[in-house]
Amino acid sequence: MHRFTDDEFKATAVPEAERVGLDQEPPFGFWEYFEAIPREDFGEHDFSEGRVSHAWNMRGTAYQHVLVECETPNVFLPLVLDLPGRSVAGHHLLA
């Protein structure tokens, strides 16, 4: 379970990200990881509904960002998926 720093998270992103259709199946199950995230990593936000509002493939990298939405507009908890490793590389609070 890894909580990315701002710099670590930015290093997994690219400007040419490609939006993934929300009707597409996820590349692998990640909810078990999400459920194990310590609640203090959520800050003061409630992500309990587990709504994914956006997913982005980071072109030229091994990563996909899956953004879990909360009740506060424009606040997300991205899960950084390592696609070749079929694992969650970590998470980050975007507030």
One Martini backbone bead per residue (centre of mass of N, CA, C, O) as a GRO file, in nm:
protein
   95
    1MET     BB    1   0.090   0.042   0.029
    2HIS     BB    2   0.093   0.349  -0.162
    3ARG     BB    3   0.162   0.688  -0.100
    4PHE     BB    4   0.187   0.940  -0.298
    5THR     BB    5   0.351   1.190  -0.385
    6ASP     BB    6   0.338   1.446  -0.585
    7ASP     BB    7   0.591   1.367  -0.753
    8GLU     BB    8   0.524   1.070  -0.797
    9PHE     BB    9   0.254   1.115  -0.940
   10LYS     BB   10   0.356   1.298  -1.174
   11ALA     BB   11   0.551   1.067  -1.288
   12THR     BB   12   0.277   0.898  -1.399
   13ALA     BB   13   0.222   1.137  -1.587
   14VAL     BB   14   0.068   1.269  -1.892
   15PRO     BB   15  -0.049   1.490  -2.129
   16GLU     BB   16  -0.137   1.229  -2.333
   17ALA     BB   17  -0.385   1.127  -2.220
   18GLU     BB   18  -0.621   0.851  -2.232
   19ARG     BB   19  -0.939   0.799  -2.237
   20VAL     BB   20  -1.149   0.584  -2.063
   21GLY     BB   21  -1.410   0.400  -2.088
   22LEU     BB   22  -1.658   0.326  -1.848
   23ASP     BB   23  -1.748   0.056  -2.015
   24GLN     BB   24  -1.488  -0.060  -1.948
   25GLU     BB   25  -1.299  -0.291  -1.836
   26PRO     BB   26  -1.093  -0.354  -1.612
   27PRO     BB   27  -0.775  -0.493  -1.613
   28PHE     BB   28  -0.830  -0.521  -1.295
   29GLY     BB   29  -0.860  -0.570  -0.969
   30PHE     BB   30  -0.885  -0.283  -0.708
   31TRP     BB   31  -1.078  -0.283  -0.449
   32GLU     BB   32  -0.902  -0.414  -0.234
   33TYR     BB   33  -0.707  -0.184  -0.214
   34PHE     BB   34  -0.905   0.042  -0.150
   35GLU     BB   35  -1.017  -0.089   0.120
   36ALA     BB   36  -0.706  -0.071   0.254
   37ILE     BB   37  -0.708   0.218   0.286
   38PRO     BB   38  -0.635   0.452   0.489
   39ARG     BB   39  -0.845   0.696   0.607
   40GLU     BB   40  -0.622   0.923   0.632
   41ASP     BB   41  -0.580   0.938   0.311
   42PHE     BB   42  -0.868   1.104   0.273
   43GLY     BB   43  -0.894   1.289   0.486
   44GLU     BB   44  -1.211   1.467   0.484
   45HIS     BB   45  -1.310   1.244   0.287
   46ASP     BB   46  -1.575   1.066   0.097
   47PHE     BB   47  -1.528   0.733  -0.070
   48SER     BB   48  -1.757   0.505  -0.011
   49GLU     BB   49  -1.900   0.474  -0.303
   50GLY     BB   50  -1.699   0.400  -0.535
   51ARG     BB   51  -1.662   0.617  -0.772
   52VAL     BB   52  -1.595   0.617  -1.113
   53SER     BB   53  -1.520   0.899  -1.338
   54HIS     BB   54  -1.217   0.824  -1.428
   55ALA     BB   55  -0.991   0.716  -1.697
   56TRP     BB   56  -0.627   0.685  -1.767
   57ASN     BB   57  -0.398   0.657  -2.015
   58MET     BB   58  -0.044   0.655  -2.010
   59ARG     BB   59   0.128   0.731  -2.255
   60GLY     BB   60   0.432   0.549  -2.259
   61THR     BB   61   0.334   0.376  -2.019
   62ALA     BB   62   0.229   0.153  -1.741
   63TYR     BB   63  -0.024   0.348  -1.685
   64GLN     BB   64  -0.327   0.388  -1.486
   65HIS     BB   65  -0.586   0.614  -1.407
   66VAL     BB   66  -0.811   0.591  -1.126
   67LEU     BB   67  -1.095   0.788  -1.038
   68VAL     BB   68  -1.209   0.852  -0.727
   69GLU     BB   69  -1.499   0.972  -0.598
   70CYS     BB   70  -1.652   1.231  -0.416
   71GLU     BB   71  -1.855   1.472  -0.257
   72THR     BB   72  -1.636   1.661  -0.360
   73PRO     BB   73  -1.563   1.870  -0.582
   74ASN     BB   74  -1.260   1.798  -0.736
   75VAL     BB   75  -1.221   1.523  -0.571
   76PHE     BB   76  -0.962   1.268  -0.567
   77LEU     BB   77  -0.866   0.906  -0.589
   78PRO     BB   78  -0.601   0.790  -0.729
   79LEU     BB   79  -0.524   0.501  -0.906
   80VAL     BB   80  -0.221   0.331  -0.980
   81LEU     BB   81  -0.179   0.135  -1.255
   82ASP     BB   82   0.003  -0.160  -1.326
   83LEU     BB   83  -0.033  -0.325  -1.607
   84PRO     BB   84   0.192  -0.545  -1.634
   85GLY     BB   85   0.167  -0.618  -1.309
   86ARG     BB   86  -0.125  -0.624  -1.209
   87SER     BB   87  -0.120  -0.352  -1.018
   88VAL     BB   88  -0.102  -0.138  -0.748
   89ALA     BB   89   0.118   0.129  -0.700
   90GLY     BB   90  -0.102   0.350  -0.595
   91HIS     BB   91  -0.189   0.660  -0.423
   92HIS     BB   92  -0.384   0.984  -0.439
   93LEU     BB   93  -0.462   1.304  -0.328
   94LEU     BB   94  -0.700   1.519  -0.497
   95ALA     BB   95  -0.760   1.870  -0.374
   0.00000   0.00000   0.00000
